[in-house]
Amino acid sequence: MRNLILIGSLMGLTACATTTSQQPTQQNVAQQSVAEQFHQLADTIWEGMNESSDTELTDMSPEALKARYEKQSKWLEQLDAIKLNQLSDEDKINHAMIRYSLKNRVDEYRFNAHYMPLTAEGSFHSSLAFMPSYTSFNSVEDYQNYISKLRSIPRYMEQQTHWLRKAIEEGYTQPAAAMAGFEESILAYLVQEASESVYFSPFAKQPAFVNDTEWEALKADAMTAIDEQVMPAYDDYFTFMVTEYLPNARESVGASELPNGDAFYQNRIKHYTTLDMTADEIHKIGLQEVARIRGEMLEAIEATGFDGDFDEFVEFLRTDDQFYPETAEELLQYAAWIAKKMDGELPKLFKTLPRKPYGIAPVPEEIAPKYTTGRYSGTNRDDRAGFYWVNTYALDRRPLYQMEALTLHEAVPGHHLQNAIAGELEDLPEYRQQTYISAFGEGWGLYSEYLGLEAGFYEDPYSNFGRLSYEMWRAARLVVDTGMHAKGWSRERAMDFMANNTALSLHNVKTEIDRYITWPAQALSYKLGELTIKRLRREAEQQLGDKFDIREFHDAVLENGSVPLKVLEQHINNWIAGQK
């Protein structure tokens, strides 16, 4: 098609040179002005949403939040006034992406998400603890600014605590059952010596650009800030949590029990799945997937030669020592071996591979007890690798037969590959590179587990059962998340459903259900995203036949970065047409 356009342009060049090159049509001028208007607005929105101070943490006061909401609401109105039919295909994607981020900010304020700045896994107190690793220290001023931020922690945590008190007053607390033991995650950051604090870690090694006198002064200032500001702030938050918040947390578990809860949950469904689906529709898909996967799991059990039914097999997996690591090092080394094995298979599946490497590390011990089994921790910094986190807490609950699926999901070809490629895409606005859409990213992660079959993994029937258990885990999420948040399911019913249909350890079942309770609808994104990617692949294979190239398809899926599922579907349809 490009050649035909070029020939036509050359044939008309002589006759139309004056009118086309020197006198652009009114339509072209209009298109250009709309595009420029959009680019300017998008840049303003992104800069405004990412305003930050080098010396202060974000202002979370009622006045500041309201002012940001009003400004962002006006931006959303201006964004929706843009005439999409006058934008290029690329700018239509740009528009969808910046709108996705902006609308979420507006919606979160409307639904009082600032009343719940915490989940079962952590809150602002644990997010703040990543500040040392996310800060660049290239000058004395960087260290000074960091210390200034430490001094602003009390103000920031007091403002967040204000919203938690409002939550108690107005019925927006997280459920009590899901938050049991939460105070331990705060206690983990309280230390006797400032030098033992995670906030002192940037001062562990003196950089060459700081002289001895300056360095000693910086360290002294940091210790003072930690002793006099940071630790008292954490101590106050701990006291508030155990004396006020947890005793007054609500007994119900579903989002539908919150004020305006049904509308809030539907809004979160739309945000996390990017699809126009109801809770009932998603619940039915979940039940269908659970039934299908259950059949495949029974076939995998038969392949192991185990003499017993499903429940007996799962109990065998949960209790037999042969399936569990003896040390944290054993678990980490096994994860590293799986990841390295997949590294060698990537060129068979992808033409485009990222420059940024990844490492493997344990989940920080401060958050590990209530944290999920594993997670990818990415970074936008070019001097840091991405990291695949493996939870080494409670080793008797970390089965080795699930490590292949977990590693392919979190590292490669899953989250690291997808995020690193997105971060290295050229000529994309920053908001395209840095916006993560859960339905795309988690859908890709689950699809990556499936790709292991094509890459020669899961040859051990126990490992294949582990893969199926992970897929069942994601299908069961559709059932239990909608069950609890829209259908009145209890926490116990959800835990029973998960325990009876997966091989997850009972500890993992509990931590996962508590995660879904305190993070409504996020768990829906995995399976719905994977089903979309698999469907698009089937359509491409059917339409292209022998012309289908798996490496080209995967590049097409990833080449726009993280996008809403409808945008992905349109892009793949265009790609199929181009391949034809």
GISULBEL-V602113 format. One record per pair of residues at least 6 apart in sequence whose ideal C-beta (glycine too) atoms are under 7 Angstrom apart, sorted by the first residue. I is the first residue (numbers start at 0). GAP is how many residues later the second one is. If there is no record, write none. Layout:
BEGIN
i=I gap=GAP
i=I gap=GAP
END
This chain:
BEGIN
i=29 gap=56
i=30 gap=55
i=33 gap=48
i=33 gap=49
i=33 gap=52
i=33 gap=53
i=34 gap=52
i=34 gap=53
i=34 gap=56
i=36 gap=45
i=37 gap=44
i=37 gap=49
i=37 gap=53
i=37 gap=57
i=40 gap=37
i=40 gap=38
i=41 gap=52
i=41 gap=56
i=41 gap=387
i=41 gap=389
i=44 gap=30
i=44 gap=53
i=44 gap=57
i=45 gap=52
i=45 gap=384
i=45 gap=385
i=47 gap=23
i=48 gap=52
i=48 gap=53
i=48 gap=56
i=53 gap=91
i=54 gap=90
i=54 gap=93
i=54 gap=94
i=55 gap=93
i=55 gap=96
i=56 gap=92
i=56 gap=95
i=56 gap=96
i=56 gap=99
i=59 gap=96
i=59 gap=99
i=59 gap=100
i=60 gap=98
i=64 gap=44
i=64 gap=49
i=68 gap=37
i=68 gap=40
i=71 gap=30
i=71 gap=33
i=71 gap=34
i=72 gap=33
i=74 gap=27
i=75 gap=26
i=75 gap=27
i=75 gap=30
i=78 gap=19
i=78 gap=20
i=78 gap=23
i=81 gap=13
i=83 gap=8
i=83 gap=11
i=86 gap=8
i=92 gap=467
i=92 gap=470
i=92 gap=474
i=93 gap=335
i=93 gap=338
i=95 gap=468
i=95 gap=471
i=96 gap=334
i=96 gap=335
i=96 gap=338
i=96 gap=466
i=97 gap=333
i=99 gap=335
i=99 gap=337
i=99 gap=464
i=100 gap=330
i=100 gap=334
i=103 gap=167
i=106 gap=160
i=110 gap=149
i=110 gap=153
i=110 gap=156
i=111 gap=60
i=113 gap=49
i=114 gap=48
i=114 gap=51
i=114 gap=52
i=114 gap=57
i=115 gap=51
i=115 gap=56
i=115 gap=58
i=116 gap=6
i=116 gap=7
i=116 gap=43
i=116 gap=46
i=117 gap=56
i=118 gap=396
i=118 gap=399
i=118 gap=400
i=119 gap=58
i=119 gap=59
i=119 gap=62
i=119 gap=250
i=119 gap=394
i=119 gap=395
i=119 gap=397
i=119 gap=398
i=120 gap=246
i=120 gap=249
i=120 gap=250
i=120 gap=394
i=121 gap=63
i=121 gap=245
i=123 gap=33
i=123 gap=36
i=124 gap=61
i=124 gap=64
i=124 gap=109
i=124 gap=112
i=125 gap=59
i=125 gap=240
i=125 gap=241
i=127 gap=25
i=128 gap=60
i=128 gap=69
i=128 gap=237
i=130 gap=18
i=131 gap=66
i=131 gap=67
i=131 gap=69
i=131 gap=70
i=134 gap=11
i=134 gap=67
i=135 gap=6
i=135 gap=245
i=136 gap=6
i=136 gap=65
i=136 gap=70
i=138 gap=70
i=139 gap=70
i=139 gap=74
i=142 gap=75
i=145 gap=56
i=146 gap=74
i=146 gap=75
i=146 gap=78
i=149 gap=49
i=149 gap=72
i=149 gap=75
i=149 gap=76
i=149 gap=79
i=149 gap=80
i=150 gap=74
i=150 gap=78
i=152 gap=76
i=152 gap=77
i=152 gap=80
i=153 gap=75
i=153 gap=78
i=153 gap=79
i=156 gap=76
i=156 gap=80
i=160 gap=76
i=160 gap=79
i=163 gap=81
i=166 gap=6
i=167 gap=76
i=167 gap=77
i=167 gap=80
i=169 gap=89
i=170 gap=79
i=170 gap=87
i=170 gap=88
i=171 gap=86
i=171 gap=87
i=172 gap=72
i=172 gap=75
i=172 gap=76
i=172 gap=77
i=173 gap=75
i=173 gap=344
i=174 gap=74
i=174 gap=75
i=174 gap=77
i=174 gap=78
i=174 gap=342
i=175 gap=70
i=175 gap=73
i=175 gap=74
i=175 gap=75
i=176 gap=76
i=176 gap=314
i=177 gap=75
i=177 gap=336
i=177 gap=339
i=177 gap=340
i=178 gap=67
i=178 gap=70
i=180 gap=189
i=181 gap=59
i=181 gap=64
i=182 gap=55
i=182 gap=58
i=182 gap=59
i=182 gap=63
i=183 gap=185
i=184 gap=181
i=184 gap=182
i=184 gap=185
i=185 gap=48
i=185 gap=51
i=185 gap=52
i=185 gap=55
i=186 gap=51
i=187 gap=178
i=188 gap=9
i=188 gap=45
i=188 gap=177
i=189 gap=41
i=189 gap=44
i=189 gap=45
i=189 gap=48
i=190 gap=6
i=193 gap=6
i=193 gap=29
i=193 gap=32
i=193 gap=33
i=194 gap=28
i=196 gap=29
i=196 gap=33
i=198 gap=27
i=198 gap=31
i=199 gap=22
i=199 gap=23
i=199 gap=26
i=202 gap=15
i=202 gap=16
i=202 gap=19
i=205 gap=9
i=249 gap=7
i=252 gap=231
i=252 gap=237
i=252 gap=238
i=252 gap=264
i=253 gap=230
i=253 gap=231
i=253 gap=234
i=254 gap=6
i=254 gap=9
i=254 gap=10
i=254 gap=230
i=254 gap=265
i=255 gap=6
i=255 gap=9
i=255 gap=229
i=255 gap=230
i=257 gap=6
i=264 gap=14
i=264 gap=220
i=264 gap=221
i=264 gap=255
i=264 gap=256
i=267 gap=252
i=267 gap=253
i=268 gap=8
i=268 gap=10
i=268 gap=252
i=268 gap=255
i=269 gap=6
i=271 gap=166
i=271 gap=167
i=271 gap=249
i=271 gap=250
i=271 gap=252
i=271 gap=253
i=272 gap=166
i=272 gap=251
i=272 gap=252
i=272 gap=255
i=273 gap=163
i=273 gap=165
i=273 gap=290
i=273 gap=291
i=273 gap=292
i=274 gap=253
i=274 gap=290
i=278 gap=203
i=278 gap=207
i=281 gap=196
i=281 gap=200
i=281 gap=242
i=282 gap=195
i=282 gap=196
i=282 gap=199
i=282 gap=200
i=282 gap=204
i=284 gap=193
i=285 gap=189
i=285 gap=190
i=285 gap=192
i=285 gap=193
i=286 gap=192
i=288 gap=186
i=288 gap=189
i=288 gap=238
i=289 gap=182
i=289 gap=185
i=289 gap=186
i=289 gap=189
i=289 gap=211
i=292 gap=175
i=292 gap=178
i=292 gap=179
i=292 gap=182
i=293 gap=207
i=295 gap=172
i=296 gap=168
i=296 gap=171
i=296 gap=175
i=297 gap=12
i=299 gap=161
i=299 gap=164
i=299 gap=165
i=299 gap=168
i=300 gap=9
i=300 gap=12
i=300 gap=164
i=302 gap=158
i=303 gap=157
i=303 gap=158
i=305 gap=7
i=305 gap=10
i=313 gap=189
i=316 gap=6
i=316 gap=82
i=316 gap=186
i=317 gap=187
i=322 gap=76
i=322 gap=77
i=322 gap=78
i=323 gap=71
i=323 gap=72
i=323 gap=74
i=323 gap=75
i=323 gap=76
i=324 gap=6
i=324 gap=9
i=324 gap=70
i=324 gap=73
i=324 gap=75
i=327 gap=34
i=327 gap=64
i=327 gap=67
i=330 gap=59
i=330 gap=61
i=330 gap=64
i=330 gap=67
i=331 gap=28
i=331 gap=30
i=331 gap=58
i=331 gap=60
i=333 gap=66
i=333 gap=69
i=334 gap=25
i=334 gap=55
i=334 gap=68
i=334 gap=72
i=335 gap=24
i=337 gap=65
i=337 gap=66
i=337 gap=69
i=338 gap=21
i=338 gap=49
i=338 gap=68
i=338 gap=72
i=338 gap=73
i=341 gap=66
i=341 gap=70
i=341 gap=71
i=341 gap=113
i=342 gap=69
i=344 gap=110
i=344 gap=111
i=345 gap=7
i=345 gap=66
i=345 gap=67
i=348 gap=64
i=348 gap=102
i=348 gap=106
i=348 gap=201
i=348 gap=202
i=348 gap=205
i=349 gap=201
i=349 gap=204
i=349 gap=205
i=350 gap=200
i=350 gap=201
i=350 gap=204
i=351 gap=69
i=351 gap=203
i=353 gap=63
i=353 gap=66
i=353 gap=67
i=353 gap=70
i=354 gap=69
i=355 gap=29
i=355 gap=30
i=355 gap=64
i=355 gap=67
i=355 gap=68
i=356 gap=28
i=357 gap=27
i=357 gap=28
i=357 gap=29
i=357 gap=30
i=357 gap=53
i=357 gap=58
i=358 gap=26
i=358 gap=28
i=359 gap=28
i=359 gap=30
i=360 gap=26
i=360 gap=28
i=361 gap=27
i=361 gap=28
i=361 gap=30
i=362 gap=8
i=362 gap=26
i=362 gap=27
i=362 gap=28
i=362 gap=29
i=362 gap=30
i=367 gap=23
i=367 gap=25
i=368 gap=24
i=369 gap=141
i=370 gap=20
i=371 gap=19
i=371 gap=139
i=371 gap=140
i=371 gap=143
i=372 gap=18
i=372 gap=25
i=372 gap=33
i=372 gap=135
i=373 gap=14
i=373 gap=15
i=373 gap=16
i=373 gap=17
i=373 gap=32
i=373 gap=36
i=374 gap=14
i=374 gap=35
i=375 gap=10
i=375 gap=12
i=375 gap=34
i=375 gap=35
i=375 gap=39
i=375 gap=40
i=376 gap=9
i=376 gap=10
i=376 gap=12
i=377 gap=8
i=377 gap=41
i=378 gap=7
i=379 gap=43
i=379 gap=54
i=385 gap=30
i=385 gap=33
i=385 gap=34
i=387 gap=22
i=387 gap=23
i=387 gap=28
i=390 gap=7
i=393 gap=113
i=396 gap=108
i=396 gap=110
i=396 gap=111
i=398 gap=67
i=398 gap=106
i=400 gap=61
i=400 gap=62
i=400 gap=64
i=400 gap=65
i=401 gap=64
i=401 gap=67
i=401 gap=68
i=403 gap=48
i=403 gap=53
i=403 gap=54
i=403 gap=59
i=403 gap=62
i=403 gap=63
i=404 gap=44
i=404 gap=61
i=404 gap=62
i=404 gap=65
i=407 gap=6
i=407 gap=40
i=407 gap=41
i=407 gap=43
i=407 gap=44
i=407 gap=49
i=408 gap=6
i=408 gap=36
i=408 gap=37
i=408 gap=39
i=408 gap=40
i=412 gap=35
i=412 gap=38
i=413 gap=30
i=413 gap=31
i=413 gap=34
i=414 gap=26
i=414 gap=30
i=417 gap=23
i=417 gap=26
i=417 gap=140
i=420 gap=137
i=421 gap=11
i=421 gap=139
i=421 gap=140
i=422 gap=10
i=424 gap=8
i=424 gap=136
i=427 gap=133
i=431 gap=129
i=432 gap=128
i=434 gap=127
i=435 gap=126
i=436 gap=125
i=436 gap=126
i=436 gap=127
i=437 gap=84
i=437 gap=87
i=438 gap=86
i=438 gap=89
i=438 gap=90
i=438 gap=126
i=439 gap=89
i=439 gap=122
i=439 gap=123
i=439 gap=125
i=439 gap=128
i=440 gap=121
i=441 gap=83
i=441 gap=84
i=441 gap=87
i=442 gap=82
i=442 gap=83
i=442 gap=85
i=442 gap=86
i=442 gap=87
i=442 gap=89
i=442 gap=90
i=443 gap=85
i=443 gap=89
i=445 gap=28
i=445 gap=80
i=445 gap=81
i=445 gap=83
i=445 gap=84
i=446 gap=83
i=446 gap=86
i=446 gap=87
i=448 gap=18
i=448 gap=21
i=448 gap=22
i=451 gap=6
i=451 gap=15
i=457 gap=6
i=457 gap=9
i=464 gap=38
i=465 gap=37
i=468 gap=33
i=468 gap=34
i=468 gap=35
i=471 gap=29
i=471 gap=30
i=472 gap=29
i=472 gap=31
i=473 gap=52
i=473 gap=53
i=474 gap=52
i=475 gap=21
i=475 gap=22
i=475 gap=25
i=475 gap=26
i=476 gap=39
i=476 gap=46
i=476 gap=47
i=476 gap=49
i=476 gap=50
i=477 gap=46
i=477 gap=49
i=478 gap=18
i=479 gap=9
i=479 gap=14
i=479 gap=17
i=479 gap=18
i=479 gap=33
i=479 gap=36
i=480 gap=35
i=480 gap=40
i=480 gap=42
i=480 gap=43
i=482 gap=6
i=482 gap=11
i=483 gap=10
i=483 gap=32
i=483 gap=33
i=484 gap=35
i=490 gap=22
i=490 gap=26
i=493 gap=19
i=494 gap=14
i=494 gap=15
i=494 gap=18
i=497 gap=6
i=497 gap=11
i=497 gap=14
i=497 gap=15
i=498 gap=7
i=498 gap=10
i=503 gap=8
i=515 gap=7
i=528 gap=36
i=531 gap=33
i=531 gap=37
i=532 gap=24
i=535 gap=33
i=535 gap=36
i=536 gap=16
i=539 gap=8
i=539 gap=13
i=539 gap=32
i=539 gap=36
i=540 gap=7
i=542 gap=33
i=543 gap=32
i=543 gap=35
i=546 gap=32
i=555 gap=16
i=555 gap=19
i=556 gap=11
i=556 gap=15
i=559 gap=11
END
